[in-house]
Amino acid sequence: AGWIGMEARTTQPVRFDGTPVTVDAKRVTGAETATLIVRNQRGDVVQRNNLPNGETQVGWAGVQDNGSPFPAGQYTFEVESRTGEQILATNPAAAYARVTEARVEGNRTVLILEGGASVTASEVTGLREPA
């Protein structure tokens, strides 16, 4: 129950409501460049942003290339790591989402995130106070 109200780091879909989302955008070792890929709740790629060298956490503002905000909803993130034109890997990127409910299902704890996505406690890779 202590998880409720906290922000959990997960690769599950996170809710965007106009507030920037913190994303752990780690590229693979040896990559020269990396791109943050943003997908909407249907799984469509809605944005690709080049990531600065050396950054491991970035804020996704939820602003389209034309300056208008993305609609509120569920989004997931990936990091595409490249050397030259070669894609080394495309990996899920974790983001923070607020925990709204905790359930015990069988022998596991399932957390419900703001927006309705669920994640088992063992899939959470970080926990923090809300920003």
C-alpha positions in Angstrom: 0.0 0.0 0.0 3.0 2.3 0.5 3.5 2.3 -3.2 0.2 4.2 -3.9 1.0 7.8 -4.9 4.6 7.0 -5.6 6.0 7.1 -9.2 7.2 3.7 -10.5 9.8 3.3 -13.3 8.5 0.8 -15.9 8.5 0.0 -19.6 4.7 -0.4 -19.5 2.6 2.4 -21.1 2.5 5.6 -19.1 -0.1 8.3 -19.1 0.7 11.7 -20.6 -1.6 14.5 -19.5 0.4 17.5 -20.6 3.0 17.2 -17.9 6.5 16.2 -19.2 7.4 12.5 -18.7 10.9 11.5 -17.4 12.3 8.7 -19.6 15.4 6.6 -18.9 16.9 6.7 -22.4 20.0 4.5 -22.2 21.8 3.7 -25.4 23.8 0.4 -25.8 27.5 0.5 -25.3 29.4 1.5 -28.4 26.5 3.4 -30.0 27.5 6.7 -31.7 23.9 8.0 -31.8 20.6 7.3 -30.2 17.0 8.1 -31.0 14.0 8.2 -28.6 11.0 6.6 -30.3 7.6 7.5 -28.9 4.5 5.3 -29.6 0.9 6.1 -28.9 -1.5 3.6 -27.3 -2.2 1.9 -30.7 1.6 1.3 -31.1 2.0 3.9 -33.9 5.3 5.8 -33.9 4.3 9.4 -33.2 7.7 11.0 -32.7 11.5 10.3 -33.1 13.9 12.6 -31.2 17.7 12.5 -31.3 19.1 12.0 -27.9 22.0 14.1 -26.6 25.3 12.3 -26.0 25.8 11.4 -22.4 22.2 11.8 -21.3 20.6 8.9 -19.6 17.4 10.6 -18.4 15.4 13.0 -20.6 12.2 14.8 -20.3 9.6 14.1 -23.0 7.6 17.3 -23.2 4.8 15.8 -25.3 5.1 18.5 -28.0 4.7 17.6 -31.7 7.2 18.9 -34.2 4.7 21.6 -35.2 4.6 22.9 -31.6 1.1 21.6 -30.6 0.8 19.2 -27.7 0.2 15.5 -28.2 -3.2 14.4 -27.0 -3.6 13.0 -23.5 -3.2 9.2 -23.4 -0.9 6.3 -23.0 2.6 6.3 -24.5 5.5 4.0 -24.6 9.2 4.7 -25.3 12.1 2.9 -27.0 15.7 3.8 -27.6 17.2 3.0 -31.0 21.0 2.8 -30.7 23.1 3.2 -33.9 26.7 3.3 -35.2 26.7 5.0 -38.5 23.7 3.6 -40.4 23.7 0.3 -38.5 21.1 -0.2 -35.9 22.8 -1.9 -32.9 19.6 -2.4 -30.9 16.1 -1.0 -30.2 15.3 -1.4 -26.5 12.3 -0.4 -24.4 12.9 2.7 -22.4 11.5 3.0 -18.9 9.4 6.0 -17.8 7.9 7.1 -14.5 4.2 6.7 -13.9 2.1 7.3 -10.7 0.8 4.2 -8.9 -2.9 4.5 -8.2 -3.7 1.0 -6.8 -1.9 -2.1 -5.5 -3.5 -5.5 -5.6 -2.4 -9.0 -4.5 -3.1 -11.5 -7.2 -2.1 -15.0 -6.2 1.4 -14.7 -5.0 2.3 -11.4 -6.7 1.7 -7.7 -6.2 0.2 -6.0 -9.2 0.4 -2.2 -9.4 -2.2 -0.2 -11.4 -0.7 3.0 -12.9 -2.4 6.3 -13.7 -4.1 5.7 -17.0 -4.9 2.0 -16.3 -1.8 0.1 -17.3 -0.7 -2.6 -14.8 2.7 -3.9 -13.9 3.9 -6.5 -11.4 6.0 -5.1 -8.5 8.9 -7.3 -9.8 8.9 -5.4 -13.1 9.3 -2.0 -11.4 13.0 -0.9 -11.7 12.7 2.3 -9.6 10.4 4.1 -7.2 10.4 7.8 -6.3 8.4 10.5 -4.7 6.2 12.5 -7.2 8.0 15.4 -8.8 
